Amino acid sequence: MAALASGSGLKNESSPDTRSANCPPDVEQLGSATWTFLHATAAYYPERPTPFQRANMLNLLHSLPVLYPCSHCATHLGEEVKRHPPDVSSRAGLSWWLCERHNEVNERLGKEKFDCTKTDERWRDGPLDGRCD
Ligand SMILES: Cc1cc2nc3c(=O)[nH]c(=O)nc-3n(C[C@H](O)[C@H](O)[C@H](O)COP(=O)(O)OP(=O)(O)OC[C@H]3O[C@@H](n4cnc5c(N)ncnc54)[C@H](O)[C@@H]3O)c2cc1C
């Protein structure tokens, strides 16, 4: 697991063996939970959001670089959001935008890129074989 930079807000992790399920989250646990929230929220975002829904989604996304309690993650995300402003125009646009931001992190961490045509399958519909039904 990745260690947290000092001053990141989250505590440094200890060995996974010594951590119980009720320990405060480390950078990986927080990251996984946050991506779950963000991708699921994008997957259920309206096809045609109202101006109010768009404004709230923008507020949510712009708040992350300010408030996310892993400072180096927040800094990188802030740079990414400046380079690639969020697409809050539709469910498909938002899901794609988020997938690309997540892939940027994946690449930086040396992980495999996710196929962004599969976001609905992963986060809303489940696989065709029905194993998630
Ligand atoms: C905004 C943000 C910034 C972060 N920045 C850093 C950082 O700078 N340094 C750091 O060490 N960690 C960072 N993290 C944490 C990191 O991204 C991972 O969450 C963490 O390493 C745990 O990885 P994981 O292998 O459990 O899967 P995660 O990357 O958490 O992914 C969870 C699940 O999402 C799915 N998935 C993967 N990629 C995509 C995609 N592109 N689109 C849709 N679904 C996908 C997969 O099914 C995967 O199992 C950040 C997290 C967030 C939310």
The ligand as a Gaussian input file, in Angstrom:
#p B3LYP/6-31G(d) Opt

LIG

0 1
 C       -9.118000      12.277000      -6.558000
 C       -8.120000      11.214000      -6.130000
 C       -6.770000      11.425000      -6.313000
 C       -5.841000      10.471000      -5.902000
 N       -4.512000      10.732000      -6.035000
 C       -3.619000       9.841000      -5.574000
 C       -2.221000      10.120000      -5.614000
 O       -1.807000      11.191000      -6.083000
 N       -1.355000       9.201000      -5.098000
 C       -1.809000       8.012000      -4.556000
 O       -0.991000       7.191000      -4.095000
 N       -3.122000       7.700000      -4.526000
 C       -4.031000       8.579000      -5.008000
 N       -5.364000       8.280000      -4.951000
 C       -5.789000       6.929000      -4.530000
 C       -5.715000       5.943000      -5.727000
 O       -6.321000       6.493000      -6.901000
 C       -6.430000       4.624000      -5.441000
 O       -7.745000       4.869000      -4.996000
 C       -5.718000       3.742000      -4.415000
 O       -4.394000       3.528000      -4.827000
 C       -6.437000       2.377000      -4.279000
 O       -6.387000       1.757000      -5.549000
 P       -7.205000       0.470000      -5.913000
 O       -6.265000      -0.429000      -6.660000
 O       -7.933000      -0.065000      -4.728000
 O       -8.318000       0.937000      -7.000000
 P       -8.880000       2.368000      -7.274000
 O       -7.943000       3.124000      -8.159000
 O       -9.301000       3.015000      -5.984000
 O      -10.167000       2.035000      -8.149000
 C      -11.333000       1.430000      -7.602000
 C      -12.053000       0.679000      -8.712000
 O      -12.396000       1.609000      -9.728000
 C      -12.374000       0.981000     -11.008000
 N      -11.586000       1.853000     -11.871000
 C      -10.239000       1.938000     -11.989000
 N       -9.898000       2.898000     -12.839000
 C      -11.061000       3.433000     -13.290000
 C      -11.370000       4.465000     -14.208000
 N      -10.415000       5.151000     -14.849000
 N      -12.676000       4.762000     -14.433000
 C      -13.655000       4.078000     -13.822000
 N      -13.446000       3.091000     -12.933000
 C      -12.141000       2.764000     -12.669000
 C      -11.772000      -0.394000     -10.830000
 O      -12.809000      -1.344000     -10.912000
 C      -11.176000      -0.344000      -9.421000
 O      -11.220000      -1.574000      -8.792000
 C       -6.297000       9.247000      -5.327000
 C       -7.672000       9.041000      -5.155000
 C       -8.566000       9.999000      -5.543000
 C      -10.054000       9.786000      -5.323000

